[in-house]
Amino acid sequence: MPELVAYTDGACSGNPGPGGWGVLMIARNGDRVLRERELKGGEAQTTNNRMELLAAITALETLTRPSAITIVTDSAYVKNGVTTWIHGWKRNGWRTADKKPVKNADLWLRLDEAQARHDVTWEWIKGHAGHPENERADELARKGMKPFKPKKPKKAADDPA
């Protein structure tokens, strides 16, 4: 049975601002890579946390049948939210312990529904620490954001600035 791992990341230029998400999915048999799949996307006005959530959601929603999967994220927000905080939020009607509405509840609901169909193991790793698969997910997130970033005006050849 192949092992399935998804490395997920989100990026944002400004917070809020243009953002992107990236997913590197790898199916392995031991040390042998059987298949890789790259996914990316973005939005014009979003936050880093929303992009981190969308990366994980997309990884799970892309699977066509119930699967065992490990999601590796550098977002403590996503990892802690989905493994710990979400249980209290659901009990409290999607409110935090201090009775405020949960931020990004629409995406937390979607993530909760998506993970319910699978056997998900969540792992956190330190971001921007040289982990090759995490760096590729980050690159995909930045590529997903690129179409939504404003274009910088080109300087004229005779512009003294």
N, CA, C and O of each residue as an XYZ file, in Angstrom:
644
protein
N       0.850     -1.179      0.000
C       0.000      0.000      0.000
C       0.894      1.241      0.000
O       1.693      1.414      0.921
N       0.778      2.107     -1.012
C       1.622      3.306     -1.054
C       1.275      4.269      0.088
O       0.133      4.339      0.544
N       2.279      4.994      0.525
C       2.104      6.042      1.526
C       1.822      7.343      0.777
O       2.496      7.665     -0.201
N       0.828      8.081      1.241
C       0.460      9.343      0.610
C       0.754     10.473      1.583
O       0.298     10.459      2.726
N       1.535     11.468      1.109
C       1.901     12.631      1.920
C       1.623     13.880      1.115
O       1.945     13.948     -0.071
N       1.019     14.878      1.766
C       0.796     16.177      1.130
C       1.509     17.241      1.948
O       1.254     17.395      3.142
N       2.399     17.968      1.298
C       3.079     19.109      1.905
C       2.308     20.348      1.479
O       2.121     20.582      0.285
N       1.858     21.143      2.446
C       0.989     22.274      2.148
C       1.613     23.565      2.657
O       2.339     23.573      3.652
N       1.312     24.670      1.947
C       1.796     25.970      2.398
C       0.912     27.072      1.841
O       0.255     26.910      0.813
N       0.912     28.187      2.540
C       0.204     29.380      2.113
C       1.150     30.557      2.127
O       2.151     30.557      2.844
N       0.826     31.569      1.322
C       1.654     32.777      1.251
C       0.732     33.973      1.052
O      -0.355     33.849      0.488
N       1.179     35.118      1.519
C       0.393     36.332      1.369
C       1.346     37.514      1.260
O       2.352     37.578      1.966
N       1.022     38.447      0.370
C       1.803     39.666      0.213
C       0.995     40.785      0.846
O       0.113     41.363      0.211
N       1.298     41.082      2.084
C       0.423     41.917      2.904
C      -0.528     40.953      3.602
O      -0.731     39.833      3.132
N      -1.092     41.361      4.679
C      -1.980     40.453      5.410
C      -3.104     41.262      6.045
O      -3.000     41.618      7.219
N      -4.175     41.565      5.314
C      -4.583     40.934      4.054
C      -3.890     41.534      2.833
O      -3.283     42.604      2.871
N      -4.022     40.777      1.757
C      -3.457     41.160      0.470
C      -3.579     39.994     -0.483
O      -4.272     39.020     -0.190
N      -2.905     40.081     -1.631
C      -2.917     38.952     -2.557
C      -2.252     37.744     -1.902
O      -1.244     37.882     -1.210
N      -2.819     36.566     -2.125
C      -2.270     35.375     -1.499
C      -2.329     34.165     -2.396
O      -3.023     34.154     -3.412
N      -1.587     33.144     -2.004
C      -1.576     31.898     -2.756
C      -1.394     30.705     -1.841
O      -0.923     30.835     -0.711
N      -1.768     29.554     -2.339
C      -1.590     28.298     -1.614
C      -0.940     27.291     -2.549
O      -1.100     27.360     -3.767
N      -0.204     26.353     -1.960
C       0.465     25.326     -2.750
C       0.425     23.989     -2.041
O       0.443     23.912     -0.812
N       0.368     22.929     -2.849
C       0.341     21.566     -2.327
C       1.269     20.702     -3.185
O       1.187     20.709     -4.414
N       2.136     19.970     -2.525
C       2.943     18.948     -3.177
C       2.481     17.617     -2.618
O       2.692     17.329     -1.440
N       1.843     16.794     -3.463
C       1.368     15.475     -3.039
C       2.324     14.426     -3.584
O       2.689     14.436     -4.759
N       2.717     13.522     -2.697
C       3.671     12.472     -3.076
C       3.128     11.118     -2.633
O       2.756     10.937     -1.473
N       3.087     10.176     -3.563
C       2.772      8.781     -3.244
C       4.095      8.024     -3.276
O       4.828      8.069     -4.264
N       4.387      7.329     -2.178
C       5.653      6.604     -2.050
C       5.404      5.150     -1.708
O       4.398      4.796     -1.093
N       6.333      4.328     -2.116
C       6.405      2.952     -1.651
C       7.792      2.818     -1.051
O       8.770      2.604     -1.768
N       7.876      2.943      0.266
C       9.182      2.997      0.917
C       9.870      4.287      0.512
O       9.296      5.369      0.636
N      11.103      4.172      0.025
C      11.854      5.354     -0.422
C      11.579      5.695     -1.884
O      12.050      6.719     -2.379
N      10.831      4.854     -2.571
C      10.575      5.040     -4.002
C       9.350      5.927     -4.221
O       8.258      5.611     -3.749
N       9.535      7.034     -4.935
C       8.419      7.922     -5.272
C       7.675      7.316     -6.448
O       8.259      7.069     -7.502
N       6.384      7.079     -6.262
C       5.548      6.516     -7.330
C       4.923      7.612     -8.186
O       4.801      7.480     -9.403
N       4.528      8.700     -7.518
C       3.842      9.767     -8.243
C       3.927     11.051     -7.436
O       3.870     11.028     -6.207
N       4.064     12.176     -8.138
C       4.003     13.493     -7.520
C       2.949     14.310     -8.252
O       2.742     14.163     -9.457
N       2.294     15.168     -7.496
C       1.303     16.063     -8.078
C       1.430     17.418     -7.410
O       1.497     17.502     -6.183
N       1.463     18.478     -8.201
C       1.560     19.831     -7.679
C       0.248     20.566     -7.923
O      -0.321     20.501     -9.013
N      -0.224     21.265     -6.893
C      -1.459     22.042     -6.979
C      -1.167     23.442     -6.459
O      -0.365     23.616     -5.542
N      -1.823     24.438     -7.049
C      -1.636     25.807     -6.573
C      -2.834     26.650     -6.961
O      -3.581     26.314     -7.880
N      -3.003     27.747     -6.249
C      -4.066     28.694     -6.547
C      -3.887     29.920     -5.679
O      -2.946     30.008     -4.890
N      -4.798     30.863     -5.832
C      -4.669     32.071     -5.031
C      -5.911     32.926     -5.089
O      -6.899     32.579     -5.735
N      -5.843     34.047     -4.405
C      -6.940     35.007     -4.343
C      -6.352     36.406     -4.305
O      -5.216     36.608     -3.875
N      -7.140     37.364     -4.760
C      -6.681     38.752     -4.822
C      -6.616     39.409     -3.448
O      -5.719     40.214     -3.199
N      -7.531     39.089     -2.567
C      -7.591     39.730     -1.251
C      -7.881     38.663     -0.203
O      -9.000     38.159     -0.112
N      -6.874     38.327      0.578
C      -7.009     37.219      1.522
C      -6.011     37.390      2.652
O      -5.369     38.434      2.771
N      -5.882     36.362      3.482
C      -4.886     36.362      4.557
C      -4.036     35.098      4.463
O      -4.404     34.124      3.805
N      -2.901     35.142      5.132
C      -2.016     33.986      5.155
C      -2.720     32.767      5.749
O      -2.590     31.661      5.225
N      -3.466     32.962      6.844
C      -4.144     31.829      7.468
C      -5.164     31.197      6.534
O      -5.296     29.973      6.509
N      -5.884     31.999      5.770
C      -6.855     31.445      4.821
C      -6.141     30.625      3.739
O      -6.644     29.584      3.316
N      -4.989     31.085      3.300
C      -4.246     30.351      2.274
C      -3.687     29.049      2.836
O      -3.680     28.033      2.142
N      -3.220     29.063      4.083
C      -2.745     27.829      4.721
C      -3.891     26.816      4.805
O      -3.704     25.636      4.508
N      -5.067     27.279      5.209
C      -6.236     26.397      5.294
C      -6.627     25.864      3.925
O      -6.906     24.674      3.785
N      -6.654     26.733      2.902
C      -7.051     26.284      1.562
C      -6.083     25.246      0.998
O      -6.500     24.353      0.260
N      -4.818     25.351      1.331
C      -3.863     24.338      0.870
C      -4.230     22.967      1.437
O      -4.273     21.981      0.700
N      -4.492     22.902      2.735
C      -4.853     21.622      3.363
C      -6.195     21.111      2.831
O      -6.342     19.921      2.552
N      -7.162     22.003      2.692
C      -8.476     21.619      2.172
C      -8.339     21.040      0.768
O      -8.909     19.992      0.465
N      -7.591     21.719     -0.075
C      -7.434     21.271     -1.459
C      -6.764     19.904     -1.525
O      -7.153     19.052     -2.323
N      -5.757     19.701     -0.682
C      -5.088     18.390     -0.661
C      -6.106     17.292     -0.388
O      -6.093     16.255     -1.051
N      -6.981     17.509      0.576
C      -7.966     16.484      0.945
C      -9.097     16.382     -0.077
O      -9.533     15.277     -0.404
N      -9.573     17.508     -0.581
C     -10.681     17.476     -1.542
C     -10.267     16.919     -2.892
O     -11.120     16.491     -3.670
N      -8.984     16.917     -3.181
C      -8.481     16.383     -4.452
C      -8.556     14.858     -4.497
O      -8.651     14.272     -5.576
N      -8.514     14.220     -3.341
C      -8.558     12.756     -3.288
C      -9.933     12.260     -3.724
O     -10.957     12.733     -3.233
N      -9.946     11.314     -4.640
C     -11.215     10.831     -5.210
C     -11.855      9.700     -4.408
O     -13.020      9.365     -4.624
N     -11.092      9.112     -3.481
C     -11.670      8.060     -2.632
C     -11.064      8.170     -1.236
O     -10.000      8.766     -1.070
N     -11.724      7.607     -0.239
C     -11.165      7.669      1.111
C      -9.738      7.125      1.137
O      -9.452      6.061      0.588
N      -8.854      7.874      1.784
C      -7.437      7.529      1.763
C      -6.798      7.790      3.115
O      -7.282      8.594      3.912
N      -5.700      7.092      3.352
C      -4.825      7.409      4.480
C      -3.807      8.410      3.947
O      -3.142      8.152      2.943
N      -3.687      9.537      4.613
C      -2.795     10.600      4.132
C      -2.179     11.315      5.319
O      -2.815     11.495      6.357
N      -0.935     11.718      5.148
C      -0.268     12.576      6.115
C      -0.197     13.964      5.508
O       0.310     14.140      4.400
N      -0.703     14.945      6.230
C      -0.605     16.342      5.790
C       0.509     16.982      6.610
O       0.458     17.003      7.840
N       1.513     17.502      5.913
C       2.646     18.158      6.556
C       2.504     19.652      6.305
O       2.496     20.098      5.158
N       2.392     20.422      7.381
C       2.199     21.863      7.282
C       3.205     22.586      8.159
O       3.644     22.063      9.183
N       3.568     23.802      7.746
C       4.407     24.632      8.608
C       3.551     25.648      9.364
O       4.074     26.582      9.972
N       2.236     25.459      9.321
C       1.300     26.356      9.996
C       0.819     25.743     11.314
O       0.043     24.788     11.319
N       1.291     26.305     12.427
C       0.797     25.867     13.731
C      -0.698     26.166     13.848
O      -1.430     25.432     14.513
N      -1.149     27.241     13.204
C      -2.573     27.607     13.196
C      -3.412     26.462     12.636
O      -4.413     26.076     13.241
N      -3.015     25.917     11.489
C      -3.762     24.813     10.878
C      -3.630     23.551     11.723
O      -4.634     22.917     12.047
N      -2.418     23.185     12.078
C      -2.200     21.939     12.835
C      -2.931     21.963     14.174
O      -3.644     21.015     14.502
N      -2.764     23.031     14.950
C      -3.428     23.115     16.256
C      -4.934     23.255     16.103
O      -5.701     22.681     16.876
N      -5.351     24.017     15.104
C      -6.781     24.216     14.889
C      -7.502     22.918     14.583
O      -8.557     22.642     15.155
N      -6.943     22.119     13.687
C      -7.633     20.916     13.233
C      -7.487     19.744     14.202
O      -8.330     18.848     14.219
N      -6.431     19.743     15.002
C      -6.233     18.618     15.922
C      -6.714     18.908     17.342
O      -6.974     17.976     18.103
N      -6.837     20.174     17.709
C      -7.184     20.513     19.091
C      -8.367     21.477     19.198
O      -9.404     21.129     19.762
N      -8.212     22.672     18.663
C      -9.197     23.738     18.880
C     -10.561     23.440     18.284
O     -11.580     23.842     18.845
N     -10.597     22.743     17.162
C     -11.855     22.540     16.433
C     -12.909     21.814     17.280
O     -14.105     22.056     17.119
N     -12.478     20.941     18.163
C     -13.423     20.186     18.989
C     -14.226     21.125     19.891
O     -15.443     20.985     20.011
N     -13.549     22.075     20.521
C     -14.231     23.063     21.355
C     -15.090     24.008     20.532
O     -16.191     24.370     20.945
N     -14.591     24.409     19.366
C     -15.367     25.304     18.495
C     -16.690     24.652     18.108
O     -17.735     25.302     18.114
N     -16.639     23.380     17.776
C     -17.867     22.678     17.378
C     -18.833     22.579     18.560
O     -20.034     22.801     18.404
N     -18.311     22.249     19.729
C     -19.157     22.190     20.933
C     -19.782     23.544     21.251
O     -20.917     23.610     21.723
N     -19.041     24.630     20.992
C     -19.491     25.982     21.318
C     -20.231     26.670     20.171
O     -20.408     27.888     20.196
N     -20.663     25.905     19.167
C     -21.383     26.514     18.044
C     -20.506     27.439     17.213
O     -20.947     28.508     16.789
N     -19.254     27.024     16.979
C     -18.276     27.768     16.191
C     -17.967     29.128     16.817
O     -17.861     30.154     16.146
N     -17.830     29.073     18.142
C     -17.389     30.238     18.908
C     -16.151     29.835     19.705
O     -15.988     28.676     20.085
N     -15.290     30.809     19.947
C     -14.079     30.557     20.723
C     -14.437     30.453     22.193
O     -15.589     30.656     22.578
N     -13.450     30.136     23.008
C     -13.678     30.018     24.451
C     -14.188     31.323     25.049
O     -14.922     31.307     26.037
N     -13.801     32.457     24.457
C     -14.304     33.735     24.969
C     -15.537     34.215     24.199
O     -15.848     35.405     24.182
N     -16.241     33.255     23.554
C     -17.559     33.470     22.927
C     -17.540     34.328     21.657
O     -18.589     34.790     21.207
N     -16.351     34.544     21.078
C     -16.261     35.286     19.816
C     -16.379     34.300     18.651
O     -15.981     33.141     18.769
N     -16.927     34.768     17.529
C     -17.006     33.862     16.370
C     -15.608     33.405     15.936
O     -14.655     34.184     15.960
N     -15.504     32.157     15.546
C     -14.234     31.610     15.060
C     -13.889     32.281     13.735
O     -14.716     32.341     12.825
N     -12.658     32.785     13.634
C     -12.205     33.368     12.368
C     -12.046     32.247     11.345
O     -11.601     31.148     11.675
N     -12.412     32.537     10.119
C     -12.301     31.585      9.007
C     -13.168     30.353      9.199
O     -12.827     29.267      8.730
N     -14.301     30.522      9.896
C     -15.188     29.380     10.185
C     -15.622     28.670      8.910
O     -15.770     27.448      8.906
N     -15.830     29.423      7.818
C     -16.227     28.784      6.564
C     -15.195     27.754      6.106
O     -15.554     26.679      5.627
N     -13.920     28.086      6.255
C     -12.869     27.160      5.833
C     -12.644     26.046      6.860
O     -12.330     24.918      6.482
N     -12.798     26.343      8.133
C     -12.681     25.291      9.147
C     -13.781     24.244      8.954
O     -13.530     23.047      9.095
N     -14.993     24.691      8.631
C     -16.088     23.749      8.357
C     -15.746     22.871      7.159
O     -15.953     21.658      7.183
N     -15.227     23.493      6.125
C     -14.857     22.759      4.912
C     -13.730     21.763      5.193
O     -13.757     20.638      4.696
N     -12.744     22.177      5.989
C     -11.641     21.283      6.339
C     -12.136     20.117      7.189
O     -11.715     18.977      6.990
N     -13.019     20.399      8.127
C     -13.574     19.355      8.978
C     -14.321     18.320      8.138
O     -14.177     17.117      8.356
N     -15.107     18.782      7.193
C     -15.849     17.885      6.305
C     -14.896     17.085      5.413
O     -15.085     15.884      5.222
N     -13.886     17.742      4.874
C     -12.937     17.071      3.981
C     -12.136     16.004      4.726
O     -11.913     14.917      4.193
N     -11.708     16.296      5.936
C     -10.894     15.309      6.651
C     -11.722     14.144      7.170
O     -11.183     13.063      7.406
N     -13.015     14.343      7.350
C     -13.877     13.268      7.865
C     -13.923     12.067      6.911
O     -14.205     10.950      7.344
N     -13.655     12.283      5.646
C     -13.696     11.209      4.642
C     -12.401     10.398      4.590
O     -12.330      9.383      3.898
N     -11.392     10.842      5.314
C     -10.068     10.229      5.194
C      -9.492      9.891      6.566
O     -10.007     10.317      7.600
N      -8.417      9.118      6.547
C      -7.635      8.829      7.747
C      -6.422      9.758      7.689
O      -5.423      9.455      7.035
N      -6.525     10.890      8.379
C      -5.524     11.950      8.249
C      -4.612     11.986      9.469
O      -5.071     11.981     10.611
N      -3.313     12.023      9.200
C      -2.304     12.282     10.213
C      -1.756     13.675      9.926
O      -1.373     13.980      8.796
N      -1.721     14.509     10.946
C      -1.247     15.891     10.800
C       0.146     16.014     11.393
O       0.396     15.566     12.512
N       1.057     16.626     10.631
C       2.419     16.864     11.114
C       2.778     18.326     10.901
O       2.449     18.914      9.871
N       3.457     18.903     11.884
C       3.971     20.261     11.763
C       5.475     20.193     11.572
O       6.161     19.414     12.235
N       5.988     21.023     10.654
C       7.438     21.187     10.507
C       7.737     22.679     10.476
O       6.882     23.490     10.120
N       8.929     23.019     10.844
C       9.357     24.419     10.821
C       9.485     24.874      9.367
O      10.143     24.219      8.558
N       8.854     25.994      9.048
C       8.921     26.535      7.696
C      10.241     27.236      7.424
O      10.927     27.682      8.343
N      10.579     27.324      6.160
C      11.787     28.030      5.700
C      13.029     27.526      6.431
O      13.917     28.297      6.795
N      13.063     26.213      6.632
C      14.187     25.598      7.349
C      14.940     24.614      6.460
O      15.664     23.751      6.956
N      14.766     24.745      5.139
C      15.511     23.907      4.218
C      14.907     22.536      3.951
O      15.564     21.684      3.352
N      13.675     22.305      4.381
C      13.011     21.026      4.107
C      12.566     21.053      2.636
O      11.701     21.856      2.286
N      13.129     20.201      1.762
C      12.902     20.319      0.314
C      11.422     20.310     -0.102
O      11.013     21.116     -0.938
N      10.633     19.421      0.465
C       9.220     19.349      0.056
C       8.441     20.562      0.551
O       7.555     21.052     -0.149
N       8.756     21.051      1.745
C       8.108     22.259      2.241
C       8.505     23.467      1.403
O       7.680     24.341      1.137
N       9.753     23.516      0.992
C      10.207     24.622      0.134
C       9.485     24.589     -1.212
O       9.162     25.639     -1.766
N       9.229     23.386     -1.744
C       8.484     23.287     -3.006
C       7.040     23.729     -2.814
O       6.483     24.398     -3.684
N       6.427     23.371     -1.698
C       5.058     23.820     -1.422
C       5.022     25.338     -1.304
O       4.077     25.969     -1.777
N       6.033     25.933     -0.682
C       6.125     27.385     -0.571
C       6.261     28.031     -1.950
O       5.629     29.049     -2.232
N       7.089     27.431     -2.801
C       7.260     27.943     -4.167
C       5.934     27.876     -4.933
O       5.594     28.803     -5.668
N       5.195     26.795     -4.764
C       3.887     26.669     -5.417
C       2.916     27.737     -4.900
O       2.152     28.313     -5.675
N       2.950     27.996     -3.596
C       2.078     29.023     -3.017
C       2.414     30.394     -3.604
O       1.514     31.170     -3.928
N       3.695     30.690     -3.741
C       4.090     31.980     -4.321
C       3.687     32.061     -5.801
O       3.291     33.124     -6.278
N       3.788     30.942     -6.524
C       3.326     30.920     -7.918
C       1.814     31.095     -7.992
O       1.309     31.753     -8.901
N       1.087     30.509     -7.038
C      -0.362     30.666     -6.993
C      -0.780     32.099     -6.719
O      -1.836     32.543     -7.170
N       0.051     32.822     -5.977
C      -0.229     34.220     -5.635
C       0.106     35.165     -6.787
O      -0.517     36.218     -6.925
N       1.074     34.801     -7.604
C       1.625     35.711     -8.614
C       0.576     36.389     -9.501
O       0.683     37.596     -9.721
N      -0.433     35.680    -10.023
C      -1.409     36.357    -10.897
C      -2.237     37.430    -10.182
O      -2.867     38.265    -10.830
N      -2.232     37.402     -8.859
C      -3.061     38.333     -8.090
C      -2.279     39.523     -7.551
O      -2.859     40.460     -7.002
N      -0.961     39.482     -7.710
C      -0.138     40.603     -7.247
C      -0.198     41.727     -8.280
O      -0.157     41.472     -9.483
N      -0.297     42.976     -7.807
C      -0.317     44.097     -8.750
C       0.980     44.150     -9.546
O       2.061     43.876     -9.025
N       0.853     44.500    -10.785
C       2.030     44.626    -11.653
C       2.750     45.922    -11.307
O       2.123     46.968    -11.137
N       4.067     45.843    -11.204
C       4.872     47.049    -10.953
C       5.037     47.794    -12.271
O       5.365     47.191    -13.293
N       4.810     49.102    -12.249
C       4.983     49.847    -13.508
C       6.454     49.839    -13.928
O       7.361     49.935    -13.101
N       6.655     49.722    -15.239
C       8.011     49.722    -15.761
C       8.492     51.177    -15.866
O       7.737     52.076    -16.237
N       9.772     51.374    -15.526
C      10.349     52.706    -15.641
C      10.693     52.981    -17.094
O      11.156     52.100    -17.818
N      10.459     54.214    -17.504
C      10.840     54.626    -18.853
C      12.366     54.700    -18.918
O      13.027     54.958    -17.913
N      12.911     54.474    -20.105
C      14.364     54.479    -20.286
C      14.973     55.808    -19.898
O      16.118     55.858    -19.447
N      14.218     56.897    -20.067
C      14.777     58.219    -19.745
C      14.363     58.699    -18.361
O      14.577     59.862    -18.021
N      13.778     57.825    -17.565
C      13.344     58.172    -16.207
C      14.595     58.259    -15.323
O      15.312     57.268    -15.185
N      14.871     59.426    -14.721
C      16.077     59.565    -13.916
C      16.002     58.813    -12.581
O      17.032     58.617    -11.935
N      14.815     58.393    -12.158
C      14.677     57.704    -10.864
C      15.184     56.346    -10.925
O      15.145     55.627     -9.926
